[in-house]
């Protein structure tokens, strides 16, 4: 065998996964360029001010808000993997709050409108949302009901051809800037899981009160609201999907949200890893770069393995989801694994930076703060474990 025929590992080879095509990579390149040029330079500023709503308009203009939405509504007509590319590339903005605000709009609040909405609702809300002209938010969590969706108390009572809504929602991303909310309500308190209904409510409707802008550990670039609904009247045409089937509609929404969130976790962890690797190859201690010490080298090896494990689980589960399956168990596993992994990686990256990691200028402390929410939002670790356990009949 000639020396040139010897197979050698090529660690620098492109690692495009089988779910991605040339079209996905072209989109990735365009998104990356946009994020680096127009979003990343403002990351520090937006930590103080929250990112401006004009970002939605700009992304709508570029076609980035409806990547997997049908062309007839102004979308790009792409597959589910387009959404994964968006989630991954937004990590390069260096702002978890920005990524969260966009994801709520593109992957949490608008998909139910496409899936369950009437044609008129799609024209009134989905089309302008894809253009970035209307901003969406999603109202599930309440002061006394988060993981326990069944415990929701916000009531919608029919009054003639209208509904009257009373209640409150909290931790609502985009709540202060949104033009409309996809709202989970209870319409029949005696019907159990069949007593919930979704509504699309205009945020400028009489009785909708944006009570408080909430202060958070991380995700500072996104606005998070406490909302109240006092005798808010909406027409029957505001019902999204079927009356009494809102619980099942929102459970469907949560699966997509959790999977996109898992992809964001992997991307966030990878970005923290890459930045820390560069730091470890520059920072010197005891006469050499710290990355060459075995203890640090092994930390990177362990982190890389965890990231790749989570990535493969997310990609494989996304492939199943995109091909018409409803793999709730595996989505829950992917969300649980990726959210725990990204927190572990962020913490290890901060440790490798030492004192510098605790300083704001290196951005690792921001990643540490921002990524921590993933173990709580869209279903806590504990809920994911329970979903997985129950799927085995336990």
C-alpha positions as CSV (number, residue, x, y, z in Angstrom):
1,X,0.0,0.0,0.0
2,X,1.4,3.4,-1.0
3,X,1.9,6.0,1.7
4,X,-0.7,8.2,0.0
5,X,-3.3,5.4,0.4
6,X,-3.0,5.3,4.2
7,X,-6.3,6.4,5.8
8,X,-5.7,9.2,8.3
9,X,-8.2,11.0,10.4
10,X,-9.1,14.5,9.1
11,X,-10.5,16.4,12.1
12,X,-10.8,19.6,9.9
13,X,-13.2,17.9,7.4
14,X,-16.6,19.4,7.0
15,X,-19.1,17.7,9.3
16,X,-22.4,18.3,7.5
17,X,-25.0,16.0,8.9
18,X,-27.2,13.9,6.5
19,X,-30.3,16.0,7.3
20,X,-28.8,19.1,5.7
21,X,-28.5,19.7,2.0
22,X,-26.7,22.3,-0.1
23,X,-29.8,24.5,0.2
24,X,-29.6,24.4,4.0
25,X,-25.9,25.3,3.9
26,X,-26.6,28.2,1.6
27,X,-29.2,29.4,4.1
28,X,-26.7,28.9,6.9
29,X,-24.1,31.1,5.1
30,X,-26.7,33.9,4.5
31,X,-27.9,33.8,8.1
32,X,-24.4,33.7,9.5
33,X,-23.4,36.8,7.5
34,X,-26.5,38.6,8.7
35,X,-26.1,37.7,12.3
36,X,-22.4,38.6,12.4
37,X,-22.8,41.9,10.6
38,X,-26.2,43.2,11.9
39,X,-26.9,41.5,15.3
40,X,-23.6,40.5,17.0
41,X,-22.1,44.0,17.1
42,X,-25.1,45.2,19.3
43,X,-25.1,42.3,21.8
44,X,-23.6,44.3,24.7
45,X,-25.9,47.3,24.0
46,X,-29.0,45.2,23.9
47,X,-28.2,43.6,27.2
48,X,-29.0,47.0,28.7
49,X,-31.8,48.1,26.5
50,X,-33.4,44.9,25.0
51,X,-33.1,44.4,21.3
52,X,-35.2,46.7,19.2
53,X,-38.4,45.6,17.5
54,X,-36.9,46.7,14.2
55,X,-35.0,43.4,14.2
56,X,-38.2,41.6,13.4
57,X,-38.9,43.9,10.4
58,X,-35.4,43.5,9.1
59,X,-35.5,39.7,9.4
60,X,-39.0,39.7,7.8
61,X,-37.6,41.7,4.9
62,X,-34.8,39.1,4.4
63,X,-37.3,36.2,4.6
64,X,-35.9,34.8,7.8
65,X,-39.2,34.7,9.8
66,X,-41.1,32.2,7.8
67,X,-38.4,29.8,6.7
68,X,-40.6,26.7,6.9
69,X,-43.9,28.5,6.3
70,X,-45.8,28.0,3.0
71,X,-44.9,30.4,0.2
72,X,-48.6,31.4,-0.1
73,X,-48.3,33.2,3.2
74,X,-45.0,34.8,2.4
75,X,-42.8,32.0,3.8
76,X,-39.8,30.3,2.1
77,X,-41.5,26.9,1.9
78,X,-38.6,25.2,3.5
79,X,-38.6,22.1,5.6
80,X,-38.3,21.8,9.4
81,X,-34.5,21.7,9.1
82,X,-34.5,25.4,8.0
83,X,-35.7,26.2,11.5
84,X,-32.8,24.3,13.0
85,X,-30.4,26.3,10.9
86,X,-31.9,29.5,12.2
87,X,-31.7,28.4,15.8
88,X,-28.1,27.4,15.4
89,X,-27.0,30.5,13.6
90,X,-28.7,32.9,16.0
91,X,-26.3,31.6,18.7
92,X,-23.6,33.6,17.0
93,X,-25.3,36.8,17.9
94,X,-23.9,36.3,21.4
95,X,-27.3,37.1,22.9
96,X,-29.6,34.5,24.4
97,X,-32.3,37.0,24.9
98,X,-32.3,37.9,21.2
99,X,-32.4,34.3,20.1
100,X,-35.3,33.6,22.6
101,X,-37.4,36.6,21.3
102,X,-37.0,35.5,17.7
103,X,-37.7,31.8,18.5
104,X,-40.9,32.7,20.4
105,X,-42.1,34.5,17.3
106,X,-41.0,31.9,14.7
107,X,-41.3,28.6,16.4
108,X,-43.7,28.9,19.3
109,X,-46.5,31.5,18.6
110,X,-47.0,31.3,14.9
111,X,-46.9,27.5,14.1
112,X,-50.2,26.9,15.9
113,X,-51.8,29.6,13.7
114,X,-50.6,27.7,10.6
115,X,-51.6,24.3,12.0
116,X,-55.0,25.2,13.5
117,X,-56.0,28.6,12.3
118,X,-58.7,29.6,9.8
119,X,-57.7,31.2,6.5
120,X,-58.8,34.6,7.9
121,X,-56.6,34.2,10.9
122,X,-53.6,33.2,8.7
123,X,-54.2,36.4,6.6
124,X,-54.7,38.6,9.6
125,X,-51.8,37.3,11.8
126,X,-49.5,34.8,10.2
127,X,-48.9,36.8,7.0
128,X,-47.9,40.0,8.8
129,X,-45.9,38.0,11.4
130,X,-43.8,36.4,8.6
131,X,-43.2,39.9,7.2
132,X,-42.1,41.1,10.6
133,X,-44.9,43.7,10.7
134,X,-46.7,42.1,13.7
135,X,-44.8,40.5,16.6
136,X,-46.2,37.5,18.4
137,X,-46.0,36.1,21.9
138,X,-47.4,33.0,23.6
139,X,-49.4,32.9,26.8
140,X,-49.2,29.7,28.7
141,X,-47.5,30.2,32.1
142,X,-49.4,31.8,35.0
143,X,-48.4,32.9,38.5
144,X,-49.8,29.6,39.8
145,X,-49.5,27.4,36.8
146,X,-46.3,26.6,34.8
147,X,-45.4,23.0,34.4
148,X,-48.9,22.1,35.5
149,X,-50.7,23.3,32.4
150,X,-53.9,21.7,33.7
151,X,-53.8,24.2,36.6
152,X,-54.3,27.2,34.3
153,X,-57.0,29.6,35.7
154,X,-57.3,32.2,33.0
155,X,-61.0,31.8,32.0
156,X,-62.8,32.5,28.8
157,X,-66.6,32.6,29.1
158,X,-69.0,32.7,26.2
159,X,-71.3,35.8,26.1
160,X,-73.5,35.6,23.0
161,X,-71.2,35.7,20.0
162,X,-68.3,36.9,22.1
163,X,-65.9,35.6,24.7
164,X,-64.9,37.4,27.9
165,X,-61.4,36.6,29.2
166,X,-60.1,37.2,32.7
167,X,-56.8,36.1,34.2
168,X,-53.1,36.6,34.1
169,X,-50.0,35.3,32.4
170,X,-46.3,35.6,33.5
171,X,-42.8,35.1,32.1
172,X,-44.2,36.1,28.6
173,X,-41.3,36.7,26.2
174,X,-42.1,39.6,23.8
175,X,-45.0,40.5,26.1
176,X,-44.2,44.2,26.1
177,X,-43.7,44.5,22.4
178,X,-46.1,42.0,20.9
179,X,-49.0,42.9,18.7
180,X,-50.9,39.7,19.5
181,X,-50.8,36.7,21.8
182,X,-51.7,33.1,21.3
183,X,-53.5,32.6,24.7
184,X,-54.3,29.4,26.5
185,X,-57.5,29.6,28.5
186,X,-59.9,27.4,30.4
187,X,-63.4,27.4,28.9
188,X,-64.9,24.5,30.8
189,X,-63.4,24.0,34.3
190,X,-65.3,20.6,34.7
191,X,-64.0,19.0,31.5
192,X,-60.5,18.2,32.5
193,X,-58.1,18.2,29.5
194,X,-61.1,18.8,27.2
195,X,-61.8,22.2,28.9
196,X,-59.1,24.3,27.3
197,X,-59.3,26.6,24.3
198,X,-56.7,28.8,22.5
199,X,-57.5,32.3,21.4
200,X,-55.6,34.9,19.3
201,X,-55.9,38.2,21.2
202,X,-54.8,41.6,20.0
203,X,-52.6,43.1,22.7
204,X,-54.1,46.5,22.2
205,X,-57.6,45.2,23.0
206,X,-59.4,46.9,25.9
207,X,-58.6,45.1,29.2
208,X,-55.2,43.7,28.2
209,X,-52.7,45.2,30.7
210,X,-48.9,44.9,30.4
211,X,-48.4,45.1,34.1
212,X,-44.7,44.7,34.7
213,X,-41.4,44.2,32.9
214,X,-39.7,41.4,34.8
215,X,-36.1,41.4,36.0
216,X,-34.2,38.2,35.2
217,X,-30.9,36.4,35.8
218,X,-30.2,36.2,32.1
219,X,-31.7,36.7,28.7
220,X,-31.6,40.5,29.4
221,X,-31.9,41.4,25.7
222,X,-35.5,40.0,25.6
223,X,-38.5,41.7,27.3
224,X,-40.4,39.4,29.6
225,X,-43.9,40.5,30.8
226,X,-46.5,39.9,33.5
227,X,-49.8,40.4,31.8
228,X,-53.4,40.8,33.1
229,X,-56.6,40.3,31.2
230,X,-59.6,42.1,32.7
231,X,-62.9,41.5,31.0
232,X,-61.2,41.3,27.6
233,X,-63.9,40.8,24.9
234,X,-63.0,38.9,21.7
235,X,-65.2,37.6,18.9
236,X,-65.9,34.0,18.3
237,X,-63.6,34.3,15.3
238,X,-60.7,34.7,17.8
239,X,-60.9,31.0,18.8
240,X,-57.8,29.2,17.5
241,X,-58.5,25.6,16.6
242,X,-61.3,23.8,18.2
243,X,-63.1,24.9,21.4
244,X,-62.2,22.4,24.1
245,X,-59.1,21.1,22.3
246,X,-56.7,23.8,23.3
247,X,-54.7,21.5,25.7
248,X,-53.9,19.1,22.9
249,X,-53.1,22.0,20.5
250,X,-50.6,23.5,22.9
251,X,-49.1,20.1,23.7
252,X,-48.4,19.8,20.0
253,X,-46.8,23.2,20.0
254,X,-44.6,22.4,22.9
255,X,-43.0,19.5,21.1
256,X,-41.7,21.8,18.3
257,X,-40.6,24.4,20.9
258,X,-38.7,21.8,22.9
259,X,-36.9,20.5,19.8
260,X,-35.9,23.9,18.6
261,X,-34.8,24.8,22.1
262,X,-32.6,21.7,22.2
263,X,-31.0,22.7,19.0
264,X,-30.3,26.1,20.4
265,X,-28.8,24.5,23.5
266,X,-26.3,22.6,21.3
267,X,-25.4,25.6,19.3
268,X,-25.0,27.7,22.4
269,X,-22.7,25.1,24.0
270,X,-20.7,24.8,20.8
271,X,-20.2,28.6,20.7
272,X,-19.0,28.7,24.3
273,X,-16.7,25.7,23.6
274,X,-15.2,27.4,20.5
275,X,-14.6,30.7,22.3
276,X,-13.0,28.9,25.3
277,X,-10.8,26.7,23.0
278,X,-9.4,29.9,21.4
279,X,-8.8,31.4,24.9
280,X,-7.0,28.2,26.1
281,X,-4.7,28.4,23.1
282,X,-3.7,32.0,23.9
283,X,-3.8,32.1,27.7
284,X,-0.4,31.1,29.3
285,X,0.3,29.8,32.7
286,X,3.5,28.2,34.0
287,X,5.2,29.0,30.7
288,X,2.8,27.5,28.2
289,X,-0.7,27.7,26.9
290,X,-3.2,26.3,29.3
291,X,-4.8,24.2,26.6
292,X,-1.7,22.0,26.5
293,X,-2.1,20.9,30.2
294,X,-3.7,17.5,30.4
295,X,-6.3,18.6,32.9
296,X,-7.6,21.2,30.5
297,X,-7.2,19.0,27.4
298,X,-9.4,16.4,29.1
299,X,-12.0,19.0,30.0
300,X,-12.3,19.9,26.3
301,X,-12.5,16.2,25.3
302,X,-15.3,15.6,27.7
303,X,-17.2,18.8,26.6
304,X,-16.8,17.9,22.9
305,X,-18.2,14.4,23.6
306,X,-21.2,15.8,25.4
307,X,-21.9,18.3,22.7
308,X,-21.7,15.8,19.9
309,X,-23.9,13.3,21.8
310,X,-26.6,15.9,22.2
311,X,-26.3,17.1,18.6
312,X,-26.8,13.6,17.2
313,X,-29.9,13.0,19.5
314,X,-31.4,16.4,18.4
315,X,-30.7,15.8,14.7
316,X,-32.0,12.3,14.6
317,X,-35.1,13.2,16.5
318,X,-35.6,16.2,14.3
319,X,-35.4,13.9,11.2
320,X,-38.2,11.8,12.7
321,X,-40.3,14.9,13.5
322,X,-39.8,16.3,10.0
323,X,-40.9,13.0,8.5
324,X,-44.3,13.0,10.1
325,X,-43.6,11.2,13.4
326,X,-44.7,12.5,16.8
327,X,-41.8,11.2,18.9
328,X,-42.7,12.8,22.2
329,X,-40.4,10.5,24.3
330,X,-37.4,11.3,22.2
331,X,-38.1,15.0,22.0
332,X,-38.3,15.0,25.8
333,X,-35.0,13.2,25.9
334,X,-33.3,15.6,23.5
335,X,-34.6,18.6,25.4
336,X,-33.6,17.2,28.8
337,X,-30.1,16.1,27.6
338,X,-29.3,19.2,25.6
339,X,-30.4,21.7,28.3
340,X,-28.4,19.9,31.0
341,X,-25.4,19.6,28.7
342,X,-25.3,23.2,27.7
343,X,-25.3,24.3,31.4
344,X,-22.5,21.9,32.2
345,X,-20.4,23.1,29.2
346,X,-21.0,26.8,30.0
347,X,-20.0,26.2,33.6
348,X,-16.8,24.3,32.6
349,X,-16.0,27.0,30.0
350,X,-16.3,29.7,32.7
351,X,-14.0,27.6,35.0
352,X,-11.4,27.3,32.3
353,X,-11.4,31.1,31.8
354,X,-10.7,31.5,35.5
355,X,-11.2,35.0,36.8
356,X,-11.6,36.3,33.3
357,X,-14.7,34.1,32.9
358,X,-16.4,36.0,35.7
359,X,-15.8,39.3,33.9
360,X,-18.4,40.6,31.4
361,X,-15.9,41.4,28.6
362,X,-15.3,37.7,27.8
363,X,-19.1,37.0,27.3
364,X,-18.8,33.6,29.0
365,X,-20.6,34.8,32.0
366,X,-23.5,35.9,29.7
367,X,-23.6,32.5,28.1
368,X,-23.6,30.9,31.6
369,X,-26.6,33.1,32.6
370,X,-28.5,32.8,29.4
371,X,-28.2,29.1,28.9
372,X,-29.5,28.3,32.5
373,X,-33.1,29.1,31.5
374,X,-33.1,26.1,29.2
375,X,-33.5,23.7,32.1
376,X,-36.7,25.5,33.2
377,X,-38.4,27.0,30.1
378,X,-40.6,24.9,27.7
379,X,-40.7,22.1,30.4
380,X,-38.4,21.7,33.4
381,X,-35.9,18.9,33.8
382,X,-38.3,17.4,36.2
383,X,-41.3,17.5,33.8
384,X,-39.1,16.0,31.0
385,X,-38.1,13.1,33.3
386,X,-41.7,12.5,34.2
387,X,-42.8,12.5,30.6
388,X,-40.1,10.1,29.7
389,X,-40.8,7.8,32.7
390,X,-44.6,7.8,32.0
391,X,-43.9,6.9,28.4
392,X,-42.8,3.5,29.7
393,X,-46.0,3.0,31.6
394,X,-44.4,3.9,34.9
